[in-house]
């Protein structure tokens, strides 16, 4: 049985890693699936044993009210939590991913979930050729 938890080791907290990820030439992978944009790069120097470390940003320029930014951050985190198990990567590979919210208004969870599935499938395909991508199955309601 899969566990759907998120742990501290899966969160990208290093300022140096974040700066490298968002440098103009720092990202190896970039994909826009409205309302999310994902940038990713390999990071072999990371000490955590999680294969993916992620970061979520919702710019104040896009959503002015803090409650709206928090709502969208929670929806993105929940979509990632439920779908990150479908992105299978080799054991030795360490990837940093940054999710940036690009819409200028609040979007429904279903739209974010669909975009997250597309992004994680693209990440898996980019870093392992898509051979290890599991079939995405809908969860029972």
The first five atom37 places (N, CA, C, CB, O) and aatype in JSON, in Angstrom:
{
  "aatype": [20, 20, 20, 20, 20, 20, 20, 20, 20, 20, 20, 20, 20, 20, 20, 20, 20, 20, 20, 20, 20, 20, 20, 20, 20, 20, 20, 20, 20, 20, 20, 20, 20, 20, 20, 20, 20, 20, 20, 20, 20, 20, 20, 20, 20, 20, 20, 20, 20, 20, 20, 20, 20, 20, 20, 20, 20, 20, 20, 20, 20, 20, 20, 20, 20, 20, 20, 20, 20, 20, 20, 20, 20, 20, 20, 20, 20, 20, 20, 20, 20, 20, 20, 20, 20, 20, 20, 20, 20, 20, 20, 20, 20, 20, 20, 20, 20, 20, 20, 20, 20, 20, 20, 20, 20, 20, 20, 20, 20, 20, 20, 20, 20, 20, 20, 20, 20, 20, 20, 20, 20, 20, 20, 20, 20, 20, 20, 20, 20, 20, 20, 20, 20, 20, 20, 20, 20, 20, 20, 20, 20],
  "atom_mask": [
    [1, 1, 1, 1, 1],
    [1, 1, 1, 1, 1],
    [1, 1, 1, 1, 1],
    [1, 1, 1, 1, 1],
    [1, 1, 1, 1, 1],
    [1, 1, 1, 1, 1],
    [1, 1, 1, 1, 1],
    [1, 1, 1, 1, 1],
    [1, 1, 1, 1, 1],
    [1, 1, 1, 1, 1],
    [1, 1, 1, 1, 1],
    [1, 1, 1, 1, 1],
    [1, 1, 1, 1, 1],
    [1, 1, 1, 1, 1],
    [1, 1, 1, 1, 1],
    [1, 1, 1, 1, 1],
    [1, 1, 1, 1, 1],
    [1, 1, 1, 1, 1],
    [1, 1, 1, 1, 1],
    [1, 1, 1, 1, 1],
    [1, 1, 1, 1, 1],
    [1, 1, 1, 1, 1],
    [1, 1, 1, 1, 1],
    [1, 1, 1, 1, 1],
    [1, 1, 1, 1, 1],
    [1, 1, 1, 1, 1],
    [1, 1, 1, 1, 1],
    [1, 1, 1, 1, 1],
    [1, 1, 1, 1, 1],
    [1, 1, 1, 1, 1],
    [1, 1, 1, 1, 1],
    [1, 1, 1, 1, 1],
    [1, 1, 1, 1, 1],
    [1, 1, 1, 1, 1],
    [1, 1, 1, 1, 1],
    [1, 1, 1, 1, 1],
    [1, 1, 1, 1, 1],
    [1, 1, 1, 1, 1],
    [1, 1, 1, 1, 1],
    [1, 1, 1, 1, 1],
    [1, 1, 1, 1, 1],
    [1, 1, 1, 1, 1],
    [1, 1, 1, 1, 1],
    [1, 1, 1, 1, 1],
    [1, 1, 1, 1, 1],
    [1, 1, 1, 1, 1],
    [1, 1, 1, 1, 1],
    [1, 1, 1, 1, 1],
    [1, 1, 1, 1, 1],
    [1, 1, 1, 1, 1],
    [1, 1, 1, 1, 1],
    [1, 1, 1, 1, 1],
    [1, 1, 1, 1, 1],
    [1, 1, 1, 1, 1],
    [1, 1, 1, 1, 1],
    [1, 1, 1, 1, 1],
    [1, 1, 1, 1, 1],
    [1, 1, 1, 1, 1],
    [1, 1, 1, 1, 1],
    [1, 1, 1, 1, 1],
    [1, 1, 1, 1, 1],
    [1, 1, 1, 1, 1],
    [1, 1, 1, 1, 1],
    [1, 1, 1, 1, 1],
    [1, 1, 1, 1, 1],
    [1, 1, 1, 1, 1],
    [1, 1, 1, 1, 1],
    [1, 1, 1, 1, 1],
    [1, 1, 1, 1, 1],
    [1, 1, 1, 1, 1],
    [1, 1, 1, 1, 1],
    [1, 1, 1, 1, 1],
    [1, 1, 1, 1, 1],
    [1, 1, 1, 1, 1],
    [1, 1, 1, 1, 1],
    [1, 1, 1, 1, 1],
    [1, 1, 1, 1, 1],
    [1, 1, 1, 1, 1],
    [1, 1, 1, 1, 1],
    [1, 1, 1, 1, 1],
    [1, 1, 1, 1, 1],
    [1, 1, 1, 1, 1],
    [1, 1, 1, 1, 1],
    [1, 1, 1, 1, 1],
    [1, 1, 1, 1, 1],
    [1, 1, 1, 1, 1],
    [1, 1, 1, 1, 1],
    [1, 1, 1, 1, 1],
    [1, 1, 1, 1, 1],
    [1, 1, 1, 1, 1],
    [1, 1, 1, 1, 1],
    [1, 1, 1, 1, 1],
    [1, 1, 1, 1, 1],
    [1, 1, 1, 1, 1],
    [1, 1, 1, 1, 1],
    [1, 1, 1, 1, 1],
    [1, 1, 1, 1, 1],
    [1, 1, 1, 1, 1],
    [1, 1, 1, 1, 1],
    [1, 1, 1, 1, 1],
    [1, 1, 1, 1, 1],
    [1, 1, 1, 1, 1],
    [1, 1, 1, 1, 1],
    [1, 1, 1, 1, 1],
    [1, 1, 1, 1, 1],
    [1, 1, 1, 1, 1],
    [1, 1, 1, 1, 1],
    [1, 1, 1, 1, 1],
    [1, 1, 1, 1, 1],
    [1, 1, 1, 1, 1],
    [1, 1, 1, 1, 1],
    [1, 1, 1, 1, 1],
    [1, 1, 1, 1, 1],
    [1, 1, 1, 1, 1],
    [1, 1, 1, 1, 1],
    [1, 1, 1, 1, 1],
    [1, 1, 1, 1, 1],
    [1, 1, 1, 1, 1],
    [1, 1, 1, 1, 1],
    [1, 1, 1, 1, 1],
    [1, 1, 1, 1, 1],
    [1, 1, 1, 1, 1],
    [1, 1, 1, 1, 1],
    [1, 1, 1, 1, 1],
    [1, 1, 1, 1, 1],
    [1, 1, 1, 1, 1],
    [1, 1, 1, 1, 1],
    [1, 1, 1, 1, 1],
    [1, 1, 1, 1, 1],
    [1, 1, 1, 1, 1],
    [1, 1, 1, 1, 1],
    [1, 1, 1, 1, 1],
    [1, 1, 1, 1, 1],
    [1, 1, 1, 1, 1],
    [1, 1, 1, 1, 1],
    [1, 1, 1, 1, 1],
    [1, 1, 1, 1, 1],
    [1, 1, 1, 1, 1],
    [1, 1, 1, 1, 1],
    [1, 1, 1, 1, 1],
    [1, 1, 1, 1, 1]
  ],
  "atom_positions": [
    [[0.84, -1.19, 0.0], [0.0, 0.0, 0.0], [0.88, 1.25, 0.0], [-0.96, 0.0, 1.22], [1.89, 1.31, 0.71]],
    [[0.5, 2.23, -0.79], [1.27, 3.46, -0.88], [0.94, 4.37, 0.29], [0.98, 4.17, -2.21], [-0.19, 4.42, 0.76]],
    [[1.95, 5.07, 0.75], [1.72, 6.11, 1.73], [1.77, 7.44, 0.98], [2.77, 6.07, 2.9], [2.62, 7.64, 0.12]],
    [[0.87, 8.31, 1.31], [0.75, 9.57, 0.58], [1.26, 10.75, 1.38], [-0.69, 9.8, 0.19], [0.83, 11.88, 1.15]],
    [[2.16, 10.52, 2.31], [2.66, 11.6, 3.14], [3.73, 12.42, 2.45], [3.19, 11.05, 4.42], [4.36, 11.97, 1.49]],
    [[3.93, 13.62, 2.95], [5.04, 14.47, 2.53], [5.93, 14.67, 3.75], [4.54, 15.85, 1.94], [5.44, 14.88, 4.86]],
    [[7.22, 14.61, 3.53], [8.14, 14.69, 4.64], [9.09, 15.87, 4.45], [8.93, 13.39, 4.79], [9.23, 16.38, 3.34]],
    [[9.72, 16.29, 5.5], [10.64, 17.42, 5.47], [11.75, 17.2, 4.43], [11.24, 17.64, 6.86], [12.16, 18.15, 3.76]],
    [[12.23, 15.97, 4.32], [13.33, 15.69, 3.39], [12.93, 15.9, 1.93], [13.82, 14.26, 3.58], [13.8, 15.99, 1.06]],
    [[11.62, 15.97, 1.63], [11.14, 16.18, 0.27], [10.97, 17.66, -0.08], [9.83, 15.46, 0.07], [10.66, 17.99, -1.22]],
    [[11.16, 18.54, 0.88], [10.98, 19.97, 0.63], [12.33, 20.6, 0.33], [10.31, 20.66, 1.84], [13.33, 20.33, 1.0]],
    [[12.35, 21.43, -0.66], [13.57, 22.12, -1.06], [13.72, 23.38, -0.22], [13.55, 22.47, -2.59], [12.95, 24.33, -0.38]],
    [[14.72, 23.4, 0.67], [14.89, 24.51, 1.6], [16.21, 25.25, 1.43], [14.78, 24.01, 3.0], [16.35, 26.38, 1.89]],
    [[17.16, 24.63, 0.77], [18.49, 25.21, 0.63], [18.45, 26.44, -0.29], [19.47, 24.17, 0.07], [18.02, 26.36, -1.44]],
    [[18.91, 27.57, 0.24], [18.92, 28.79, -0.56], [19.83, 28.65, -1.77], [19.37, 29.98, 0.29], [19.52, 29.17, -2.84]],
    [[20.93, 27.97, -1.61], [21.86, 27.77, -2.72], [21.21, 26.93, -3.83], [23.14, 27.08, -2.23], [21.35, 27.25, -5.01]],
    [[20.51, 25.88, -3.44], [19.83, 25.03, -4.44], [18.71, 25.79, -5.13], [19.27, 23.76, -3.77], [18.5, 25.62, -6.34]],
    [[18.0, 26.62, -4.4], [16.91, 27.4, -4.98], [17.46, 28.43, -5.97], [16.09, 28.11, -3.86], [16.9, 28.62, -7.05]],
    [[18.56, 29.09, -5.6], [19.18, 30.05, -6.5], [19.68, 29.37, -7.77], [20.34, 30.77, -5.8], [19.52, 29.92, -8.87]],
    [[20.27, 28.19, -7.64], [20.74, 27.46, -8.82], [19.57, 27.05, -9.71], [21.53, 26.22, -8.4], [19.68, 27.06, -10.93]],
    [[18.45, 26.68, -9.1], [17.28, 26.24, -9.85], [16.68, 27.37, -10.68], [16.23, 25.69, -8.91], [16.26, 27.15, -11.82]],
    [[16.64, 28.57, -10.12], [15.97, 29.68, -10.79], [16.93, 30.62, -11.53], [15.19, 30.46, -9.79], [16.5, 31.65, -12.04]],
    [[18.2, 30.27, -11.61], [19.12, 31.04, -12.45], [18.67, 30.93, -13.89], [20.59, 30.55, -12.28], [18.02, 29.94, -14.25]],
    [[18.99, 31.92, -14.75], [18.57, 31.85, -16.15], [19.01, 30.58, -16.87], [19.09, 33.03, -16.9], [18.28, 30.06, -17.72]],
    [[20.2, 30.07, -16.56], [20.65, 28.85, -17.22], [20.73, 27.67, -16.25], [22.02, 29.09, -17.86], [21.4, 26.68, -16.54]],
    [[20.06, 27.76, -15.11], [20.17, 26.72, -14.07], [19.26, 25.53, -14.25], [19.9, 27.32, -12.76], [19.59, 24.44, -13.79]],
    [[18.13, 25.7, -14.9], [17.17, 24.62, -15.03], [17.47, 23.75, -16.24], [15.76, 25.17, -15.13], [17.74, 24.26, -17.33]],
    [[17.43, 22.43, -16.05], [17.61, 21.49, -17.15], [16.28, 21.19, -17.83], [18.25, 20.19, -16.65], [16.24, 20.78, -18.99]],
    [[15.19, 21.4, -17.09], [13.86, 21.05, -17.56], [12.92, 22.17, -17.18], [13.39, 19.69, -16.97], [12.96, 22.66, -16.05]],
    [[12.09, 22.59, -18.12], [11.08, 23.61, -17.84], [9.83, 23.25, -18.63], [11.59, 25.04, -18.2], [9.91, 22.94, -19.81]],
    [[8.69, 23.3, -17.97], [7.44, 22.94, -18.63], [6.32, 23.82, -18.09], [7.1, 21.43, -18.42], [6.22, 24.05, -16.89]],
    [[5.49, 24.31, -19.0], [4.32, 25.08, -18.62], [3.08, 24.26, -18.9], [4.28, 26.44, -19.37], [2.8, 23.91, -20.05]],
    [[2.33, 23.97, -17.87], [1.01, 23.34, -17.97], [0.1, 24.23, -17.14], [1.0, 21.81, -17.45], [0.07, 24.14, -15.91]],
    [[-0.64, 25.08, -17.81], [-1.44, 26.08, -17.11], [-2.29, 25.42, -16.03], [-2.34, 26.85, -18.09], [-2.95, 24.43, -16.32]],
    [[-2.29, 25.91, -14.83], [-1.77, 27.14, -14.26], [-0.41, 27.0, -13.58], [-2.74, 27.69, -13.29], [-0.05, 27.85, -12.77]],
    [[0.35, 25.94, -13.87], [1.64, 25.73, -13.23], [2.77, 25.75, -14.24], [1.63, 24.4, -12.48], [2.62, 25.34, -15.39]],
    [[3.9, 26.24, -13.79], [5.14, 26.14, -14.55], [6.12, 25.4, -13.65], [5.69, 27.57, -14.98], [6.26, 25.74, -12.47]],
    [[6.79, 24.41, -14.19], [7.75, 23.64, -13.41], [9.14, 23.82, -13.99], [7.36, 22.15, -13.37], [9.32, 23.79, -15.2]],
    [[10.11, 24.01, -13.11], [11.51, 24.02, -13.5], [12.21, 22.96, -12.65], [12.16, 25.45, -13.31], [11.93, 22.82, -11.46]],
    [[13.12, 22.23, -13.28], [13.78, 21.14, -12.55], [15.24, 21.05, -12.97], [13.08, 19.8, -12.8], [15.62, 21.46, -14.07]],
    [[16.04, 20.52, -12.07], [17.45, 20.24, -12.35], [17.92, 19.13, -11.43], [18.32, 21.52, -12.17], [17.36, 18.92, -10.36]],
    [[18.94, 18.43, -11.85], [19.52, 17.4, -11.0], [20.42, 18.06, -9.98], [20.31, 16.35, -11.83], [21.05, 19.09, -10.25]],
    [[20.49, 17.46, -8.79], [21.31, 17.99, -7.71], [21.93, 16.82, -6.98], [20.47, 18.88, -6.74], [21.35, 16.29, -6.04]],
    [[23.11, 16.42, -7.42], [23.79, 15.27, -6.81], [24.4, 15.61, -5.46], [24.86, 14.75, -7.73], [24.8, 14.7, -4.72]],
    [[24.49, 16.89, -5.12], [25.1, 17.32, -3.86], [24.13, 17.29, -2.69], [25.66, 18.71, -4.01], [24.54, 17.44, -1.54]],
    [[22.84, 17.11, -2.96], [21.84, 17.13, -1.89], [22.03, 15.93, -0.97], [20.41, 17.12, -2.47], [22.24, 14.81, -1.43]],
    [[21.96, 16.17, 0.34], [22.23, 15.11, 1.31], [21.0, 14.26, 1.6], [22.74, 15.71, 2.58], [21.14, 13.13, 2.08]],
    [[19.81, 14.75, 1.34], [18.62, 13.97, 1.66], [18.47, 12.8, 0.7], [17.37, 14.86, 1.61], [18.93, 12.86, -0.44]],
    [[17.83, 11.74, 1.16], [17.71, 10.54, 0.34], [16.44, 10.53, -0.51], [17.73, 9.31, 1.21], [16.18, 9.55, -1.2]],
    [[15.66, 11.6, -0.47], [14.47, 11.68, -1.31], [14.88, 11.91, -2.76], [13.52, 12.83, -0.83], [15.8, 12.68, -3.03]],
    [[14.21, 11.23, -3.68], [14.59, 11.39, -5.09], [14.16, 12.75, -5.64], [13.97, 10.28, -5.92], [14.81, 13.28, -6.55]],
    [[13.08, 13.32, -5.1], [12.6, 14.62, -5.57], [12.45, 15.55, -4.37], [11.25, 14.48, -6.33], [11.84, 15.19, -3.36]],
    [[13.01, 16.74, -4.48], [12.78, 17.81, -3.51], [12.03, 18.91, -4.25], [14.13, 18.34, -2.86], [12.44, 19.3, -5.34]],
    [[10.95, 19.4, -3.67], [10.1, 20.36, -4.39], [9.93, 21.66, -3.62], [8.75, 19.75, -4.67], [10.14, 21.74, -2.41]],
    [[9.53, 22.67, -4.38], [9.3, 24.01, -3.87], [8.07, 24.56, -4.59], [10.55, 24.93, -4.08], [7.91, 24.35, -5.79]],
    [[7.22, 25.26, -3.86], [6.02, 25.86, -4.45], [6.07, 27.36, -4.24], [4.71, 25.25, -3.84], [6.28, 27.83, -3.12]],
    [[5.89, 28.12, -5.32], [5.82, 29.57, -5.19], [4.55, 30.09, -5.85], [7.07, 30.24, -5.8], [4.2, 29.69, -6.96]],
    [[3.89, 30.97, -5.14], [2.72, 31.67, -5.68], [3.03, 33.15, -5.55], [1.36, 31.27, -4.91], [2.95, 33.71, -4.45]],
    [[3.39, 33.81, -6.64], [3.84, 35.2, -6.57], [2.75, 36.17, -6.12], [4.36, 35.63, -7.92], [1.57, 36.02, -6.46]],
    [[3.17, 37.15, -5.35], [2.26, 38.2, -4.89], [1.76, 39.02, -6.08], [2.97, 39.11, -3.86], [0.68, 39.6, -6.03]],
    [[2.55, 39.08, -7.14], [2.15, 39.8, -8.34], [0.91, 39.17, -8.96], [3.3, 39.82, -9.37], [0.08, 39.88, -9.53]],
    [[0.76, 37.84, -8.84], [-0.37, 37.13, -9.43], [-1.61, 37.18, -8.53], [0.0, 35.69, -9.7], [-2.71, 37.47, -8.99]],
    [[-1.42, 36.89, -7.25], [-2.53, 36.9, -6.28], [-2.17, 37.84, -5.14], [-2.83, 35.46, -5.74], [-1.27, 37.56, -4.35]],
    [[-2.86, 38.94, -5.05], [-2.5, 39.99, -4.09], [-2.8, 39.62, -2.65], [-3.22, 41.25, -4.44], [-2.07, 40.02, -1.74]],
    [[-3.86, 38.86, -2.41], [-4.27, 38.55, -1.04], [-3.57, 37.3, -0.52], [-5.8, 38.38, -0.96], [-3.5, 36.29, -1.22]],
    [[-3.06, 37.38, 0.7], [-2.31, 36.28, 1.28], [-3.17, 35.02, 1.41], [-1.75, 36.67, 2.64], [-2.67, 33.91, 1.22]],
    [[-4.44, 35.18, 1.72], [-5.31, 34.0, 1.88], [-5.46, 33.26, 0.55], [-6.69, 34.4, 2.42], [-5.57, 32.04, 0.53]],
    [[-5.47, 34.0, -0.55], [-5.56, 33.37, -1.88], [-4.27, 32.64, -2.22], [-5.88, 34.43, -2.95], [-4.3, 31.54, -2.78]],
    [[-3.13, 33.25, -1.88], [-1.84, 32.59, -2.14], [-1.72, 31.31, -1.31], [-0.67, 33.54, -1.81], [-1.24, 30.3, -1.82]],
    [[-2.14, 31.35, -0.08], [-2.08, 30.16, 0.78], [-3.02, 29.08, 0.25], [-2.46, 30.52, 2.25], [-2.66, 27.9, 0.25]],
    [[-4.19, 29.45, -0.19], [-5.14, 28.48, -0.75], [-4.55, 27.78, -1.97], [-6.46, 29.18, -1.14], [-4.64, 26.55, -2.08]],
    [[-3.94, 28.53, -2.86], [-3.37, 27.93, -4.05], [-2.15, 27.08, -3.72], [-3.0, 29.0, -5.06], [-1.94, 26.03, -4.33]],
    [[-1.35, 27.51, -2.75], [-0.2, 26.71, -2.32], [-0.66, 25.38, -1.74], [0.64, 27.49, -1.27], [-0.05, 24.34, -1.99]],
    [[-1.73, 25.4, -0.97], [-2.27, 24.16, -0.41], [-2.81, 23.23, -1.49], [-3.39, 24.47, 0.59], [-2.62, 22.02, -1.42]],
    [[-3.48, 23.79, -2.49], [-4.0, 22.97, -3.58], [-2.87, 22.34, -4.39], [-4.91, 23.8, -4.49], [-2.95, 21.18, -4.79]],
    [[-1.82, 23.1, -4.64], [-0.68, 22.57, -5.39], [0.01, 21.49, -4.58], [0.32, 23.7, -5.75], [0.37, 20.44, -5.12]],
    [[0.2, 21.72, -3.29], [0.85, 20.73, -2.42], [0.04, 19.45, -2.36], [1.04, 21.29, -1.01], [0.61, 18.36, -2.39]],
    [[-1.27, 19.56, -2.28], [-2.13, 18.37, -2.24], [-2.07, 17.6, -3.55], [-3.58, 18.78, -1.93], [-2.02, 16.37, -3.54]],
    [[-2.07, 18.3, -4.67], [-1.96, 17.63, -5.97], [-0.62, 16.91, -6.08], [-2.13, 18.65, -7.12], [-0.55, 15.8, -6.59]],
    [[0.45, 17.55, -5.6], [1.76, 16.9, -5.63], [1.78, 15.69, -4.7], [2.86, 17.91, -5.23], [2.3, 14.63, -5.07]],
    [[1.23, 15.83, -3.53], [1.22, 14.74, -2.54], [0.53, 13.5, -3.08], [0.53, 15.2, -1.25], [0.99, 12.38, -2.84]],
    [[-0.57, 13.69, -3.79], [-1.33, 12.55, -4.3], [-0.74, 11.96, -5.58], [-2.75, 12.97, -4.56], [-1.05, 10.81, -5.92]],
    [[0.08, 12.7, -6.29], [0.56, 12.24, -7.6], [2.06, 11.99, -7.69], [0.19, 13.22, -8.62], [2.5, 11.44, -8.7]],
    [[2.85, 12.36, -6.7], [4.3, 12.22, -6.86], [4.76, 10.77, -6.88], [5.0, 12.96, -5.76], [5.89, 10.5, -7.29]],
    [[3.93, 9.84, -6.45], [4.31, 8.43, -6.49], [4.29, 7.89, -7.91], [3.38, 7.6, -5.61], [4.91, 6.86, -8.19]],
    [[3.6, 8.55, -8.82], [3.55, 8.11, -10.21], [4.81, 8.47, -10.98], [2.34, 8.7, -10.89], [5.03, 7.96, -12.08]],
    [[5.62, 9.34, -10.44], [6.86, 9.76, -11.09], [8.0, 8.91, -10.52], [7.14, 11.3, -10.86], [8.54, 9.22, -9.47]],
    [[8.34, 7.85, -11.23], [9.37, 6.93, -10.78], [10.7, 7.3, -11.44], [8.98, 5.46, -11.11], [10.79, 7.43, -12.66]],
    [[11.72, 7.46, -10.61], [13.04, 7.84, -11.1], [14.07, 6.82, -10.61], [13.41, 9.27, -10.63], [13.82, 6.11, -9.63]],
    [[15.23, 6.74, -11.27], [16.29, 5.85, -10.78], [16.71, 6.23, -9.35], [17.52, 5.92, -11.72], [16.62, 7.39, -8.96]],
    [[17.15, 5.25, -8.59], [17.48, 5.46, -7.18], [18.57, 6.52, -6.97], [17.94, 4.16, -6.57], [18.48, 7.31, -6.03]],
    [[19.57, 6.54, -7.83], [20.7, 7.44, -7.61], [20.43, 8.88, -8.05], [21.9, 6.91, -8.35], [21.22, 9.77, -7.74]],
    [[19.34, 9.12, -8.74], [19.04, 10.45, -9.28], [18.35, 11.32, -8.23], [18.15, 10.33, -10.53], [17.38, 10.89, -7.6]],
    [[18.86, 12.52, -8.04], [18.26, 13.5, -7.12], [17.84, 14.71, -7.95], [19.26, 13.91, -5.97], [18.66, 15.31, -8.64]],
    [[16.56, 15.06, -7.87], [16.02, 16.16, -8.68], [15.4, 17.21, -7.78], [14.99, 15.63, -9.7], [14.69, 16.88, -6.83]],
    [[15.67, 18.48, -8.08], [15.01, 19.61, -7.43], [13.98, 20.15, -8.4], [16.03, 20.72, -7.0], [14.29, 20.42, -9.56]],
    [[12.74, 20.31, -7.94], [11.66, 20.84, -8.79], [11.04, 22.06, -8.11], [10.58, 19.75, -9.07], [10.78, 22.05, -6.9]],
    [[10.82, 23.09, -8.89], [10.12, 24.27, -8.41], [8.83, 24.44, -9.2], [11.01, 25.53, -8.54], [8.84, 24.46, -10.43]],
    [[7.72, 24.55, -8.49], [6.42, 24.77, -9.12], [6.05, 26.24, -8.92], [5.31, 23.82, -8.53], [6.0, 26.72, -7.79]],
    [[5.8, 26.93, -10.01], [5.45, 28.35, -9.97], [4.03, 28.5, -10.48], [6.45, 29.21, -10.81], [3.7, 28.03, -11.57]],
    [[3.2, 29.17, -9.7], [1.81, 29.42, -10.09], [1.8, 30.6, -11.05], [0.91, 29.71, -8.84], [2.32, 31.66, -10.73]],
    [[1.2, 30.43, -12.24], [1.24, 31.48, -13.25], [-0.12, 32.1, -13.55], [1.82, 30.93, -14.51], [-0.18, 33.1, -14.28]],
    [[-1.2, 31.56, -13.03], [-2.53, 32.15, -13.28], [-2.7, 33.41, -12.45], [-3.65, 31.13, -12.95], [-2.04, 33.59, -11.42]],
    [[-3.58, 34.28, -12.89], [-3.79, 35.53, -12.17], [-5.07, 35.53, -11.34], [-3.82, 36.68, -13.13], [-5.48, 36.56, -10.82]],
    [[-5.69, 34.36, -11.21], [-6.86, 34.24, -10.35], [-6.89, 32.84, -9.74], [-8.18, 34.52, -11.15], [-6.06, 32.0, -10.08]],
    [[-7.83, 32.6, -8.85], [-7.93, 31.31, -8.17], [-8.47, 30.27, -9.16], [-8.86, 31.41, -6.92], [-9.43, 30.53, -9.89]],
    [[-7.84, 29.09, -9.17], [-8.2, 28.01, -10.09], [-8.68, 26.82, -9.27], [-6.99, 27.62, -11.0], [-8.2, 26.59, -8.16]],
    [[-9.61, 26.06, -9.81], [-10.15, 24.88, -9.13], [-9.08, 23.81, -8.97], [-11.35, 24.33, -9.91], [-8.13, 23.74, -9.75]],
    [[-9.24, 22.98, -7.95], [-8.28, 21.92, -7.66], [-8.14, 20.94, -8.83], [-8.7, 21.17, -6.4], [-7.04, 20.48, -9.1]],
    [[-9.23, 20.63, -9.51], [-9.19, 19.65, -10.6], [-8.24, 20.11, -11.73], [-10.6, 19.43, -11.17], [-7.56, 19.29, -12.34]],
    [[-8.21, 21.4, -11.98], [-7.33, 21.94, -13.02], [-5.87, 21.79, -12.58], [-7.66, 23.44, -13.3], [-5.01, 21.42, -13.38]],
    [[-5.59, 22.08, -11.33], [-4.23, 21.96, -10.8], [-3.79, 20.5, -10.79], [-4.14, 22.55, -9.39], [-2.65, 20.19, -11.12]],
    [[-4.7, 19.6, -10.4], [-4.38, 18.17, -10.36], [-4.02, 17.65, -11.76], [-5.57, 17.38, -9.79], [-3.07, 16.89, -11.92]],
    [[-4.79, 18.05, -12.74], [-4.53, 17.64, -14.13], [-3.17, 18.16, -14.61], [-5.65, 18.14, -15.06], [-2.42, 17.44, -15.26]],
    [[-2.86, 19.42, -14.3], [-1.58, 20.01, -14.69], [-0.43, 19.31, -13.97], [-1.57, 21.51, -14.38], [0.63, 19.07, -14.57]],
    [[-0.62, 18.98, -12.7], [0.43, 18.3, -11.93], [0.73, 16.92, -12.52], [0.01, 18.16, -10.45], [1.89, 16.53, -12.61]],
    [[-0.3, 16.19, -12.93], [-0.1, 14.87, -13.54], [0.7, 14.99, -14.83], [-1.46, 14.19, -13.82], [1.6, 14.19, -15.09]],
    [[0.38, 16.0, -15.65], [1.11, 16.21, -16.9], [2.57, 16.57, -16.64], [0.44, 17.32, -17.74], [3.47, 16.08, -17.32]],
    [[2.79, 17.42, -15.66], [4.16, 17.84, -15.35], [4.98, 16.68, -14.83], [4.15, 18.98, -14.32], [6.12, 16.48, -15.26]],
    [[4.43, 15.89, -13.91], [5.19, 14.77, -13.36], [5.46, 13.71, -14.41], [4.44, 14.16, -12.18], [6.51, 13.07, -14.39]],
    [[4.52, 13.51, -15.34], [4.76, 12.57, -16.44], [5.88, 13.08, -17.33], [3.47, 12.36, -17.27], [6.72, 12.3, -17.78]],
    [[5.91, 14.38, -17.58], [6.96, 14.97, -18.42], [8.33, 14.89, -17.72], [6.61, 16.43, -18.76], [9.34, 14.65, -18.38]],
    [[8.36, 15.09, -16.4], [9.61, 14.98, -15.65], [10.13, 13.56, -15.74], [9.4, 15.39, -14.18], [11.32, 13.34, -15.98]],
    [[9.25, 12.59, -15.54], [9.66, 11.19, -15.61], [10.18, 10.84, -17.0], [8.48, 10.28, -15.24], [11.18, 10.14, -17.13]],
    [[9.51, 11.33, -18.02], [9.92, 11.05, -19.39], [11.27, 11.72, -19.7], [8.85, 11.54, -20.38], [12.12, 11.14, -20.37]],
    [[11.46, 12.93, -19.2], [12.7, 13.65, -19.47], [13.9, 12.99, -18.8], [12.58, 15.09, -19.0], [14.96, 12.86, -19.41]],
    [[13.75, 12.57, -17.54], [14.89, 12.05, -16.79], [15.11, 10.55, -16.95], [14.71, 12.36, -15.36], [16.21, 10.08, -16.65]],
    [[14.12, 9.79, -17.39], [14.37, 8.35, -17.6], [13.82, 7.85, -18.91], [13.77, 7.55, -16.49], [13.74, 6.63, -19.1]],
    [[13.46, 8.7, -19.8], [12.98, 8.25, -21.1], [11.56, 7.73, -21.08], [13.88, 7.19, -21.61], [11.09, 7.22, -22.09]],
    [[10.86, 7.85, -19.95], [9.46, 7.43, -19.86], [9.25, 5.95, -19.66], [8.77, 7.84, -21.08], [8.1, 5.51, -19.56]],
    [[10.33, 5.15, -19.6], [10.17, 3.7, -19.45], [9.61, 3.32, -18.09], [11.5, 3.02, -19.66], [8.9, 2.32, -17.97]],
    [[9.92, 4.11, -17.07], [9.53, 3.72, -15.72], [8.24, 4.37, -15.25], [10.63, 4.07, -14.77], [7.85, 4.2, -14.1]],
    [[7.57, 5.12, -16.12], [6.35, 5.81, -15.73], [5.22, 4.81, -15.48], [5.93, 6.83, -16.81], [4.89, 4.01, -16.36]],
    [[4.65, 4.85, -14.29], [3.55, 3.96, -13.96], [2.27, 4.48, -14.57], [3.41, 3.81, -12.43], [2.15, 5.66, -14.88]],
    [[1.32, 3.6, -14.74], [0.01, 4.02, -15.22], [-0.68, 4.82, -14.15], [-0.85, 2.81, -15.64], [-0.72, 4.41, -12.99]],
    [[-1.22, 5.97, -14.53], [-1.94, 6.8, -13.6], [-3.35, 6.27, -13.46], [-1.95, 8.27, -14.05], [-4.1, 6.18, -14.43]],
    [[-3.71, 5.92, -12.23], [-5.03, 5.4, -11.95], [-5.77, 6.37, -11.08], [-4.96, 4.02, -11.3], [-5.19, 6.99, -10.19]],
    [[-7.04, 6.49, -11.34], [-7.87, 7.38, -10.54], [-8.11, 6.74, -9.18], [-9.22, 7.69, -11.25], [-8.32, 5.53, -9.08]],
    [[-8.09, 7.56, -8.14], [-8.38, 7.06, -6.81], [-9.87, 6.93, -6.63], [-7.79, 7.98, -5.74], [-10.63, 7.74, -7.15]],
    [[-10.33, 5.89, -5.88], [-11.78, 5.77, -5.64], [-12.25, 6.91, -4.75], [-12.12, 4.41, -4.99], [-11.55, 7.33, -3.83]],
    [[-13.43, 7.39, -5.04], [-13.96, 8.53, -4.27], [-14.73, 8.06, -3.07], [-14.85, 9.4, -5.14], [-15.24, 8.89, -2.31]]
  ]
}
